[in-house]
């Protein structure tokens, strides 16, 4: 069954104050009510929701790592909200509804698991992965038959900017577009940093702001080059950055704790005091 065979149903808004029933249809009706009566929900578009979908996926990952059931349920709900929200808007546009999305998913899962639903037998997970890739290739060929052309880097999956940057470089390297060793990547990083400094050095704040798009491009080049260095070292740029984020949060938390012990609020401190506590936090890390 294809989406075009299905009738698109726009959910009707729930009336009154709804109960939490755990039923999908009731959730769809609740979302329809929000789209009808909530000013913020009414003004959203599928494009405006993209950052929220990405954010919720990351927050779900953190919740799973925390292993807290209440947090996990909450974040899974937030991810589901994004699906329901998008489906509501696409249904309003007459394009497809939640039923179409579920049908498409069901068809894909059956199609990609012939070893489960058909007579085909695969002996281990490695064989499953090979067959999965073959089926995905067949699906891509079907997309191309519908006029969806594919380029070599189209296989790069959606993800954070760091993840995509590293994957783009990895795929290009497979095609021979890469330096042989790390020296070339480091030289490129130095070159990009020099170009960024050129855009910032001896410039007033007003001049920098007037040329902010060029600065943004140079900053992006620096980050892309740094990711390339990580790739050449067989390090994950995303993981390395997250390690730094967690370290920063830990040290800043130490600053807050020490100020609280001194009976002070962080808002009442200054950069000199906080910087001294930052150094103390580093020493605390080394000794613990």
Secondary structure, 3 states (H helix, E strand, C coil): CCHHHCCCCCCCCCCCCCCCCCCHHHHHHHHHHHHHHCHHHHHCCCCCCHHHHHHHHHHHHHHHHHCCHHHHHHHHHHHHHHHHHHHHHHHHCCCCCHHHHHHHHHHHHHHCCHHHHCCCCCCCHHHHHHHHHHHHHHHHHHHHHCCCCCCHHHHCCCCCHHHHHHHHHHHHHHCCCCCCCHHHHHHHHHHHHHHHHHHHCCCCHHHHHHCHHHHHHHHHHHHHHHHHHHHHCCCCHHHHHHHHHHHHHHHHHHHHHHHHHCCCCHHHCCHHHHHHHHHHHHHHHHHC
